[in-house]
Amino acid sequence: QVQLVESGGGLVQPGGSLRLSCAASGSIFSIYPMGWYRQAPGKQRELVARMTGGGLPNYADSVKGRFTISREDAKNTVSLQMNSLKLEDTAIYYCYINILGRTSWGQGTQVTVSS
């Protein structure tokens, strides 16, 4: 099973930026969909952004124009650049990869947007 390790969460003021990274074990992940979900307290986990196996990005409407997902195959990483952060972006962010119908998750990283 693929191991995913996230990093880069933290506390930021509204309007600020953070960059999340997710490192995957193995070297085959680049052909599979990979991305980020988030879960705020009392809410369901929701898709934030994903990169298809073909390298096309998709975003939730709530983050379009503010977040950018990227993938660096040589380092087996996928990153999420988050700009213009809002209070409602506060959540635990989870990296995932879907390999032939099986989804693996990272442990999650906390992002808190607060003044």
N, C-alpha and C positions, 0 to 999 in steps of 0.2 A: 504494500500500500504506500502511496505517496505521502511523504511528510511535508507539511507546510508550516513555516514559521514566519509570523508577522512581526513587524517592528515599525516604530515611528509615531505611535500615538502620543497623546499628551494633552496639556491644557493650553488653550489659545483664546484670545479675545475675539469678539465678533469682528469680522472683516479680515482676520488673519489667515495664515496659511499653514498647512501641514502636509507632509509627504509620507505616505505609508508604503512599506515595501513588504513583499512576500517572497520568501525563498523556498523553492521546491527541491526536494531530493530527486535524484535521477536526472536523466537527460532526454526524456521523451515527451515532456509536458508541452512542448511548443505546438503540437498539432491538435491539442484538445482545448475546449473552452475553459477559460479561467477568468476569475474576477473577484468582485467584492460584494458582500452583503453587509447590512448593518441591522442592529436591533437596539432600539431605545427602550427604556424601562416601561413596562406595561404595554408594549406594542409588539406586533409580529415582526419577524425578520423580513427584511425587504431587500430586493436587488438594488444595488447602487450603480454598478458599472461592470461590464464584462467585455472580454476580448474573445471573439469567436476563434475557432481553429484556423480560419483563414486570415486572422489578424484584423478583423473589423471590430471597431468599438461600438458598444451600445450603452446608453445612459438612461437612468431614471429621469423623468421630466424635472424632478425637484433639484437635480444637480447639473443639468445641462448648462454649458457655458461657464461653469465654475470648477468642475472636476475634470481631470484628464487621466485616463488609464493608459498605461504603456507597458510594453513587454520587452525584456532583454533576454533573448534566447541564450546567448553565450553564458550568462550568469544564472540562468534558470530562475529569473525573477519577474514578477509583475508588480508594478507600482501604481499608486493612486495619488496624483497631485491634487490637493484640495485647496482652492483659493476662495476668497470672499466667504469665509465660513460664517454660518448663522447659528443662532442658539439651537435651532431645530436639527442641526447636524450632529448634536451630541448623541452618542451611541457607542456600543461596542461594534467594531468593524471586523468582519471575518473574511479571510481569503478562502477561496474554494477552487477546486479543479474537478471537472467532470470527465472521467475516463470510461468510455463505453458504458455509460449509464450509471456508473458508480461515482458518487460524490465524496470527495475528501475535504475536510475542513481544517483550517488552522485553529489555534487556541483563542484567537481574538485579541484585539488591542483597543484600549479605551481612548476615545476622542471626546474631550469635553470642551465645549465652547461656552465661555462665561466671561462676563465683565467683572 
